[in-house]
Amino acid sequence: MEWFKTLLIVLQVISALAVILLVLLQQGKGADMGAAFGSGSSGSLFGASGSANFLSHTTAICAAIFFICTLGITWIGNKKEVSPGVLSGTVAPVVAPAAPIAPVQDPTKPAVPK
């Protein structure tokens, strides 16, 4: 299970860096990734509106991977194995209850009849 936790942590770090990079690459409204690199939007690699869709979809996928890895790491971290305690194999001795003790009267006071 430890290798799975390590895999999830590596995926989480990679997806977090990818989300940061993809968010920084995205331009505001009206701008395009092709315009950021000096070419016109129609001549870009993804077409006229392809880069915005590609970047937003890729960002959404990386964010989903990040959240799934976070939930997986949390789930694995909460599954703790219960180790047996020091007294796990012992049995407590059974003690018989003591007989009730009669009240002791003070010898200096006279007995009161009922």
C-alpha positions in Angstrom: 0.0 0.0 0.0 3.0 2.3 0.5 3.9 2.2 -3.2 0.3 3.3 -4.0 0.6 6.3 -1.6 3.9 7.3 -3.2 2.4 7.0 -6.7 -0.5 9.2 -5.6 1.8 11.8 -4.1 3.9 12.0 -7.3 0.7 12.3 -9.4 -0.6 15.0 -7.1 2.6 17.1 -7.4 2.8 16.7 -11.2 -0.9 17.6 -11.6 -0.5 20.6 -9.3 2.4 21.9 -11.4 0.5 21.3 -14.6 -2.5 23.2 -13.3 -0.3 26.1 -12.3 1.4 26.1 -15.7 -1.8 25.8 -17.6 -3.5 28.6 -15.7 -0.5 30.9 -16.3 -0.6 30.1 -20.1 -4.2 31.0 -20.5 -4.9 34.5 -21.6 -7.8 36.7 -20.6 -11.0 37.0 -22.7 -10.3 37.9 -26.3 -6.7 36.9 -26.2 -5.4 33.6 -27.6 -2.3 31.5 -26.9 -1.2 32.0 -30.5 -1.3 35.8 -30.0 0.9 35.4 -26.9 3.6 33.8 -29.1 3.3 36.4 -31.9 1.1 34.7 -34.4 -2.4 35.4 -35.4 -5.2 33.4 -33.8 -6.3 31.8 -37.1 -2.8 30.6 -37.8 -2.2 29.1 -34.4 -1.6 25.4 -33.8 -5.1 24.7 -32.5 -7.1 26.8 -34.9 -9.2 30.0 -34.3 -10.7 28.9 -31.0 -9.0 25.7 -30.3 -6.3 26.8 -27.9 -8.8 28.2 -25.4 -10.8 25.0 -25.4 -7.7 22.8 -25.3 -6.1 24.7 -22.4 -9.4 24.9 -20.4 -10.1 21.2 -20.9 -6.5 20.2 -20.1 -6.7 22.4 -16.9 -9.9 20.7 -15.9 -8.5 17.2 -16.4 -5.3 18.1 -14.4 -7.5 19.6 -11.6 -9.6 16.5 -11.5 -6.5 14.3 -11.2 -5.2 16.6 -8.4 -8.5 16.3 -6.4 -8.7 12.5 -7.0 -5.1 12.1 -5.8 -5.9 14.3 -2.7 -8.9 12.2 -1.8 -6.9 9.0 -2.3 -4.0 10.2 -0.1 -6.5 11.2 2.6 -8.3 7.8 2.4 -5.1 5.9 2.7 -3.9 8.1 5.6 -7.0 7.5 7.6 -6.8 3.7 7.3 -4.7 3.0 10.3 -3.9 -0.5 11.4 -4.8 -1.1 15.0 -1.7 -2.6 16.7 -2.4 -4.8 19.7 -1.7 -3.1 23.0 0.5 -4.3 25.8 -2.4 -6.0 27.7 -4.1 -7.5 24.6 -3.5 -11.1 25.5 -4.2 -10.9 29.2 -7.4 -11.6 31.1 -8.5 -9.6 34.1 -8.8 -11.6 37.3 -12.4 -12.0 38.6 -12.8 -10.9 42.2 -15.8 -12.0 44.2 -17.7 -9.1 45.7 -17.1 -8.5 49.4 -19.9 -9.1 52.0 -21.6 -6.0 53.1 -20.0 -4.5 56.2 -22.3 -3.8 59.2 -22.0 -0.3 60.6 -19.8 -0.1 63.6 -21.2 1.7 66.6 -19.1 4.1 68.6 -18.6 2.4 72.1 -18.9 5.8 73.8 -22.5 6.4 72.7 -25.3 4.2 74.0 -27.2 2.0 71.5 -30.4 3.4 70.3 -33.3 0.9 70.2 -35.3 0.9 67.1 
